[in-house]
Amino acid sequence: MAEHTSENVTEEVSADVDDRESSTGSKKEGPRRRAEKMSDNKQKALNGELYYSFTPELMRERIRCSHACHRFNTAGAVNRRRLVELWRDILGDTTPMPPEYADQTLDEAQFNDDPWIEPPIHVDYGTNVSLGQDVYINFNCVIIDTCQVTIGARTLFGPNVSLYSGTHPIDPAIRNGTAGPEMGKEIHIEEDCWIGGNTVVLPGVRIGKGATVGAGSVVTKDVAAFTVVAGNPAKMIRKIVTKMDPEQDIGDNEDGSTDAHVGAEKPMADAADESEKSEST
């Protein structure tokens, strides 16, 4: 690996910052996004490479998202249609809204599959965030979407969950405050997950399908599907017993052979008990 100094890192990234007129030929699937030209510096950010965040281009995008978040967070008692519209604005999603029905119940039923977001929420760019159907995000969520952040269908967030796809070099000579470069890694949370309150997910993490993350955890590495993890750093406590896992053969028995009536607090308490026993021996 080539050695980097603050000087040659600055030269590499500055060359990208200067080229603000280049565009990307890629087309995102899913929600429609506003068409825009993309500088090499922004492409570096999305790729997880060193880039500068305090360029006019990226500052404009963060200000746009900040204003959109403010409108969403201060909307007050508005109907479901308006909340969905404001949320899509945060994401830069230009998908046309469906025709409005005079009957509010019928109209709101059109948005049953759209995510439920409890304000306030704070997002850096919005355009790098993708949510599946029927996602629920409780209040005070923070999403630093330097790189792509995806949240799978039917995933639930407790309050105060933070997803940090952005990070900084640990070498202070390169980091150099707001004048230096930063970087990031994508975060992917798969379908049917439950992320407990006050959880922090760090850059580069993938949380597997059906996983549960206990409250107060700091997730530093990938989480296997259908497992319970908790702690700082988060560690696996045990597998989840569920018919959803194709590797488990538990039949159709409904007499408690699954974890249907078990909350995350139970395996967390069991793990704490085991830890106390081991420390006392």
Phi, psi and chi 1 to 4 in degrees:
 res  aa     phi    psi   chi1   chi2   chi3   chi4
   1 MET       -  130.5 -178.5 -179.6  -66.4      -
   2 ALA   -67.0  143.0      -      -      -      -
   3 GLU   -78.2  138.3 -177.2  177.8   -4.3      -
   4 HIS  -113.9  136.5  -75.3   74.0      -      -
   5 THR  -110.7  168.4   66.1      -      -      -
   6 SER   -62.7  -29.3   58.1      -      -      -
   7 GLU   -70.6  -48.9  -71.8   81.2    5.1      -
   8 ASN   -76.5  -25.1   59.3   34.2      -      -
   9 VAL   -64.0  -43.6  167.8      -      -      -
  10 THR   -60.7  -41.0  -60.5      -      -      -
  11 GLU   -64.1  -42.8  -70.3  172.9    0.0      -
  12 GLU   -63.0  -46.0  -68.8  171.9    7.4      -
  13 VAL   -76.4  -35.2 -176.9      -      -      -
  14 SER   -61.8  -34.2  -66.9      -      -      -
  15 ALA   -61.5  -33.3      -      -      -      -
  16 ASP   -76.4  -35.8  -61.3  -36.5      -      -
  17 VAL   -63.4  -36.3  175.5      -      -      -
  18 ASP   -68.9  -24.1  -69.5  -21.5      -      -
  19 ASP   -95.8   81.6 -176.5   12.5      -      -
  20 ARG   -95.7    0.1  -63.2 -165.0  177.9   93.3
  21 GLU  -101.7   -5.1  -64.0  -54.9  -43.4      -
  22 SER   -73.7  150.0   64.6      -      -      -
  23 SER  -121.4  159.9   62.4      -      -      -
  24 THR   -96.4  141.9  177.5      -      -      -
  25 GLY   -93.5    0.7      -      -      -      -
  26 SER   -78.9  151.6   62.1      -      -      -
  27 LYS  -122.7  122.5 -176.9  177.4 -179.4 -179.2
  28 LYS   -76.3  142.9  -67.6 -174.7  178.3 -179.0
  29 GLU   -89.5  165.4  -63.2 -179.2   -3.8      -
  30 GLY    89.9 -137.8      -      -      -      -
  31 PRO   -57.4  144.0  -21.6   32.5      -      -
  32 ARG   -72.7  134.4  -61.6 -176.3 -173.2  178.9
  33 ARG  -112.8  151.9  -52.0  -73.4 -173.5  176.0
  34 ARG   -62.2  130.9  -62.9 -175.4  179.1   93.4
  35 ALA   -68.2  135.4      -      -      -      -
  36 GLU  -157.3  153.2   60.1  179.1   14.6      -
  37 LYS   -78.9  147.7  -69.0 -175.3  176.5 -179.4
  38 MET  -125.3  127.7 -174.6 -175.6  -60.4      -
  39 SER   -73.9  162.3   69.3      -      -      -
  40 ASP   -62.7  -32.2  -74.9  -11.2      -      -
  41 ASN   -62.5  -45.0 -178.7   59.1      -      -
  42 LYS   -66.4  -38.8 -179.2  177.4  177.0 -179.9
  43 GLN   -62.6  -38.2 -171.0   64.8   61.7      -
  44 LYS   -59.3  -42.7  -71.7  -90.7 -169.1  179.6
  45 ALA   -59.7  -48.1      -      -      -      -
  46 LEU   -65.3  -28.0  -66.2  173.0      -      -
  47 ASN   -82.3   -5.5  -68.1  -15.2      -      -
  48 GLY    82.4   18.6      -      -      -      -
  49 GLU   -98.8  168.4  -57.1  171.2   40.0      -
  50 LEU   -62.8  134.9  -72.6  170.0      -      -
  51 TYR  -153.0  170.3   77.2  101.0      -      -
  52 TYR  -104.5  130.1  -76.6  112.4      -      -
  53 SER   -91.8  -18.4   66.5      -      -      -
  54 PHE   -99.3   49.2  -75.2   88.6      -      -
  55 THR   -97.9  157.2   61.9      -      -      -
  56 PRO   -54.1  -40.7  -28.5   36.5      -      -
  57 GLU   -59.9  -52.7  174.1 -165.8   33.2      -
  58 LEU   -74.9  -31.6  -65.0 -174.6      -      -
  59 MET   -64.0  -41.4  -70.7  174.6   67.7      -
  60 ARG   -60.2  -41.8  -77.9 -166.1  -57.6  -89.5
  61 GLU   -67.3  -39.0  -67.5 -170.1   17.2      -
  62 ARG   -69.4  -37.3  -69.5 -163.6  -60.8  -85.5
  63 ILE   -65.7  -42.4  -69.9  170.4      -      -
  64 ARG   -56.4  -47.0 -180.0 -150.1   67.8   81.8
  65 CYS   -67.7  -37.9 -171.7      -      -      -
  66 SER   -61.0  -43.0  175.9      -      -      -
  67 HIS   -65.8  -39.7  -70.3  170.9      -      -
  68 ALA   -64.6  -40.9      -      -      -      -
  69 CYS   -63.1  -40.5  -73.4      -      -      -
  70 HIS   -61.9  -42.9  177.9   74.1      -      -
  71 ARG   -62.8  -41.0  -70.6 -169.9  -68.0  -89.2
  72 PHE   -66.2  -46.6  179.7   87.2      -      -
  73 ASN   -68.2  -24.7  -66.8  -25.6      -      -
  74 THR  -109.1   14.8   59.3      -      -      -
  75 ALA   -65.6  -29.8      -      -      -      -
  76 GLY    74.2 -148.9      -      -      -      -
  77 ALA   -82.8   77.1      -      -      -      -
  78 VAL  -110.7  165.8  -63.9      -      -      -
  79 ASN   -77.4  171.7   60.9   26.2      -      -
  80 ARG   -59.9  -41.2  176.8   74.5  165.6  137.4
  81 ARG   -56.2  -47.0  168.2  178.2  -70.9  -88.4
  82 ARG   -65.9  -38.9 -179.9   57.4  177.0  157.9
  83 LEU   -63.7  -42.3  -76.4  176.5      -      -
  84 VAL   -63.0  -42.0  169.6      -      -      -
  85 GLU   -60.7  -44.0 -173.5  176.8   37.9      -
  86 LEU   -68.5  -37.3  -70.0  169.1      -      -
  87 TRP   -65.7  -42.7  171.2 -112.3      -      -
  88 ARG   -63.0  -31.8  -69.5 -177.0 -176.9 -178.4
  89 ASP   -64.5  -37.9 -170.6   38.6      -      -
  90 ILE   -59.4  -42.4  -69.4  173.3      -      -
  91 LEU   -78.2   -8.9  -57.0 -173.8      -      -
  92 GLY    69.7   26.5      -      -      -      -
  93 ASP   -87.3  116.5  179.7   -2.0      -      -
  94 THR  -101.3   17.9   59.9      -      -      -
  95 THR   -57.7  127.7  -56.8      -      -      -
  96 PRO   -59.4  140.0  -21.3   32.1      -      -
  97 MET   -72.1  147.7  -62.6  -72.8  -76.5      -
  98 PRO   -69.1  159.3   25.7  -34.1      -      -
  99 PRO   -56.5  145.2  -22.9   32.5      -      -
 100 GLU   -88.8  133.3 -174.7  171.0    1.0      -
 101 TYR   -90.9  146.5  -70.8  120.5      -      -
 102 ALA   -66.1  -35.9      -      -      -      -
 103 ASP   -77.1  115.7 -175.1  -57.9      -      -
 104 GLN   -63.7  -35.8 -174.5  168.1  -31.1      -
 105 THR   -63.0  -45.3  -59.9      -      -      -
 106 LEU   -64.8  -38.7  -69.4  176.0      -      -
 107 ASP   -65.5  -45.4 -167.6   57.5      -      -
 108 GLU   -67.6  -26.7  -68.1 -170.0   -6.9      -
 109 ALA   -62.9  -23.5      -      -      -      -
 110 GLN   -66.3  -17.7  -61.1 -176.3   94.1      -
 111 PHE  -111.5   19.4  -54.2  104.5      -      -
 112 ASN   -59.5  -32.1  -76.9  -13.5      -      -
 113 ASP   -89.5   -9.2  -69.0  -26.5      -      -
 114 ASP   -71.3  152.7  -79.5   78.6      -      -
 115 PRO   -61.3  148.8  -20.4   31.8      -      -
 116 TRP  -102.2  119.9  -78.2   91.3      -      -
 117 ILE  -120.4  122.2  -44.3  -64.4      -      -
 118 GLU   -91.3  124.0  -58.1  -72.9   -5.3      -
 119 PRO   -75.0  154.5   25.3  -31.7      -      -
 120 PRO   -86.1  153.5   31.9  -35.6      -      -
 121 ILE  -131.8  148.6 -173.7  169.0      -      -
 122 HIS  -130.3  123.9  -58.1  -78.4      -      -
 123 VAL  -130.8  144.4 -173.4      -      -      -
 124 ASP   -74.8  -58.1 -119.7    9.1      -      -
 125 TYR  -117.1  -36.8  -64.3   98.0      -      -
 126 GLY    83.1  -41.9      -      -      -      -
 127 THR   -70.4  -11.0   51.5      -      -      -
 128 ASN  -103.6   14.9  -58.3  -33.4      -      -
 129 VAL  -112.3  133.1  175.9      -      -      -
 130 SER  -132.0  128.6  -63.7      -      -      -
 131 LEU  -118.7  140.4  -85.6   61.6      -      -
 132 GLY   -81.4 -176.4      -      -      -      -
 133 GLN   -70.7  146.6  -67.4 -175.5  -13.0      -
 134 ASP    60.7   31.9 -161.3   26.1      -      -
 135 VAL   -79.2  143.3  167.1      -      -      -
 136 TYR  -123.4  125.6  177.3   77.9      -      -
 137 ILE  -120.7  116.9  -64.8 -179.0      -      -
 138 ASN   -76.7  175.2 -144.7  -36.1      -      -
 139 PHE   -67.8  159.5   55.0   81.2      -      -
 140 ASN    65.2   33.5  -73.4  -27.2      -      -
 141 CYS   -79.4  141.7 -179.2      -      -      -
 142 VAL  -123.9  127.0  173.8      -      -      -
 143 ILE  -124.6  110.6  -57.0  177.3      -      -
 144 ILE   -93.1   97.2  -54.9  -61.2      -      -
 145 ASP  -100.9   54.8   58.4  -32.5      -      -
 146 THR   -55.7  -44.6  -59.3      -      -      -
 147 CYS  -114.0  176.6  -65.1      -      -      -
 148 GLN   -59.8  135.4 -173.2   72.8   20.8      -
 149 VAL  -125.7  119.6  174.3      -      -      -
 150 THR  -119.7  142.1   62.6      -      -      -
 151 ILE  -129.4  118.9  -58.2  169.9      -      -
 152 GLY   -75.2  163.6      -      -      -      -
 153 ALA   -55.7  143.6      -      -      -      -
 154 ARG    64.7   16.6  -60.5  172.4  -59.7  -77.3
 155 THR   -81.3  142.2  -73.4      -      -      -
 156 LEU  -118.5  136.5  -50.7  176.3      -      -
 157 PHE  -113.2  137.0  -80.1   17.5      -      -
 158 GLY   -78.6 -178.3      -      -      -      -
 159 PRO   -67.5  153.2  -15.0   28.0      -      -
 160 ASN    62.2   34.6  -57.6  -58.0      -      -
 161 VAL   -84.3  137.2  169.3      -      -      -
 162 SER  -125.5  129.2  -63.3      -      -      -
 163 LEU  -114.2  115.2  -50.6 -179.4      -      -
 164 TYR  -112.6   95.6  -60.0  152.3      -      -
 165 SER   -87.5   -6.6   78.0      -      -      -
 166 GLY  -100.1  149.3      -      -      -      -
 167 THR  -151.5  178.0 -173.5      -      -      -
 168 HIS  -131.7  152.1  -58.2  -91.5      -      -
 169 PRO   -59.7  140.0  -20.8   32.3      -      -
 170 ILE   -78.1  -16.2   61.3  172.8      -      -
 171 ASP   -75.9  112.6 -177.3  -15.6      -      -
 172 PRO   -65.0  -24.7   23.1  -32.9      -      -
 173 ALA   -66.5  -32.4      -      -      -      -
 174 ILE   -87.0  -39.1  -64.6  175.5      -      -
 175 ARG   -58.8  -51.7 -171.6  168.8   61.5 -119.0
 176 ASN    52.6   43.0 -166.2   26.5      -      -
 177 GLY    58.0 -144.7      -      -      -      -
 178 THR   -76.0  -11.0   58.5      -      -      -
 179 ALA   -85.0  -14.4      -      -      -      -
 180 GLY   -95.0  173.8      -      -      -      -
 181 PRO   -82.9  161.2   31.9  -35.4      -      -
 182 GLU  -135.7 -173.7   52.2 -168.8   79.8      -
 183 MET  -158.5 -173.9   54.6 -164.5  172.1      -
 184 GLY  -168.1  174.9      -      -      -      -
 185 LYS  -143.5  148.1  -66.5 -178.9 -180.0  179.1
 186 GLU   -66.6  151.2  -65.0 -175.6   -0.9      -
 187 ILE  -120.0  130.7  -68.5  174.4      -      -
 188 HIS  -130.1  120.9  -61.8  -73.0      -      -
 189 ILE  -111.7  119.0  -59.1  173.7      -      -
 190 GLU   -81.0 -175.7  -63.2 -177.2    7.6      -
 191 GLU   -66.9  151.0  -62.8  177.4  -12.8      -
 192 ASP    63.9   31.7  -61.5  -65.6      -      -
 193 CYS   -92.6  159.2  -66.5      -      -      -
 194 TRP  -127.7  117.8  175.2   24.5      -      -
 195 ILE  -108.5  112.0  -46.8  -61.2      -      -
 196 GLY   -68.8  161.3      -      -      -      -
 197 GLY   -57.9  147.9      -      -      -      -
 198 ASN    62.7   25.4  -67.4  -65.9      -      -
 199 THR   -84.3  143.2  -69.9      -      -      -
 200 VAL  -118.7  126.6  175.2      -      -      -
 201 VAL  -110.3  123.6 -179.5      -      -      -
 202 LEU   -92.3  168.0  -64.2 -174.8      -      -
 203 PRO   -57.7  143.6  -24.7   34.1      -      -
 204 GLY    85.0    4.6      -      -      -      -
 205 VAL   -88.1  140.5  164.6      -      -      -
 206 ARG  -119.6  124.9  176.4  178.4  -70.8  -86.9
 207 ILE  -104.1  119.9  -61.6  177.3      -      -
 208 GLY   -72.0  163.0      -      -      -      -
 209 LYS   -52.9  133.5  179.5  179.2  175.1   65.3
 210 GLY    73.1    8.3      -      -      -      -
 211 ALA   -76.3  155.5      -      -      -      -
 212 THR  -120.8  131.5  -68.5      -      -      -
 213 VAL  -112.0  119.7  179.4      -      -      -
 214 GLY   -66.3  153.4      -      -      -      -
 215 ALA   -56.2  140.9      -      -      -      -
 216 GLY    79.6   10.5      -      -      -      -
 217 SER   -81.2  154.8  -62.7      -      -      -
 218 VAL  -118.3  110.6  177.2      -      -      -
 219 VAL   -93.3  112.8 -173.4      -      -      -
 220 THR  -107.2  -13.9   61.5      -      -      -
 221 LYS  -146.0  171.5   59.7 -176.9 -178.7 -180.0
 222 ASP   -58.1  147.5  -70.5   -4.2      -      -
 223 VAL  -113.1  128.6  174.9      -      -      -
 224 ALA   -69.6  152.2      -      -      -      -
 225 ALA   -61.3  145.5      -      -      -      -
 226 PHE    55.1   46.0  -54.9  110.8      -      -
 227 THR  -130.2  157.5   59.6      -      -      -
 228 VAL  -104.5  126.8  179.0      -      -      -
 229 VAL  -124.9  154.0  -57.4      -      -      -
 230 ALA  -163.8  160.5      -      -      -      -
 231 GLY   109.6  178.3      -      -      -      -
 232 ASN  -132.2  101.2 -177.8    5.2      -      -
 233 PRO   -75.0  155.5   29.4  -36.1      -      -
 234 ALA   -65.1  133.4      -      -      -      -
 235 LYS  -128.7  153.8  -62.3  178.5 -179.2  178.7
 236 MET   -68.9  132.2 -170.2 -179.6   87.6      -
 237 ILE   -95.7  -48.0  -63.2  175.9      -      -
 238 ARG  -170.8  169.6   69.5  169.3  175.5   84.5
 239 LYS   -74.7  154.3  -73.0  -79.7  -70.1 -177.1
 240 ILE   -94.6  131.1  -64.2  170.0      -      -
 241 VAL   -86.3  113.8 -178.4      -      -      -
 242 THR  -155.3  144.9  174.3      -      -      -
 243 LYS   -69.1  -17.4  -63.1  175.4 -175.9  178.3
 244 MET   -69.4  -24.4 -170.6  178.2  -73.7      -
 245 ASP   -81.6  115.1 -175.0   -5.8      -      -
 246 PRO   -65.7  -16.9   23.1  -32.6      -      -
 247 GLU   -82.7   -9.0  -63.5 -177.9    1.2      -
 248 GLN  -105.8  134.1  -60.5 -178.2   40.4      -
 249 ASP  -113.0   90.7 -177.2   13.1      -      -
 250 ILE  -114.5    7.6   60.1  175.4      -      -
 251 GLY    63.3 -154.5      -      -      -      -
 252 ASP  -106.8   17.2  -64.7  -37.1      -      -
 253 ASN   -69.6  127.4 -169.8   -3.3      -      -
 254 GLU  -110.8   20.0  -65.0  -71.6   -5.8      -
 255 ASP   -93.5   26.0   62.7   -1.6      -      -
 256 GLY   104.5    9.3      -      -      -      -
 257 SER   -77.0   -8.3   61.0      -      -      -
 258 THR  -111.3  176.8   71.3      -      -      -
 259 ASP   -93.4   30.6  -79.5  -27.5      -      -
 260 ALA   -58.6  -32.1      -      -      -      -
 261 HIS  -112.5   22.0  -57.2  -72.4      -      -
 262 VAL  -112.0  123.1  178.1      -      -      -
 263 GLY   -90.5  168.8      -      -      -      -
 264 ALA   -63.6  -25.3      -      -      -      -
 265 GLU   -63.7  -28.8   68.3  -77.9   -6.0      -
 266 LYS   -67.8  -56.6  179.3   62.9  166.5   61.3
 267 PRO   -62.6  -30.8   16.0  -27.8      -      -
 268 MET   -65.8  -42.4  -68.9  173.7   70.3      -
 269 ALA   -66.4  -39.5      -      -      -      -
 270 ASP   -61.8  -42.1  -68.5  -16.2      -      -
 271 ALA   -64.9  -38.1      -      -      -      -
 272 ALA   -65.0  -40.1      -      -      -      -
 273 ASP   -62.1  -43.5  -70.5  -17.8      -      -
 274 GLU   -63.1  -39.4  -71.5  -63.4  -37.2      -
 275 SER   -64.3  -41.8  178.5      -      -      -
 276 GLU   -64.7  -38.7  -70.0  173.8    2.7      -
 277 LYS   -64.4  -43.0  -71.7  177.7 -177.6  177.2
 278 SER   -67.1  -33.5   63.0      -      -      -
 279 GLU   -72.6  -28.3  -70.1  174.6   -0.5      -
 280 SER   -83.6  -13.0   62.2      -      -      -
 281 THR   -92.5      -   56.2      -      -      -
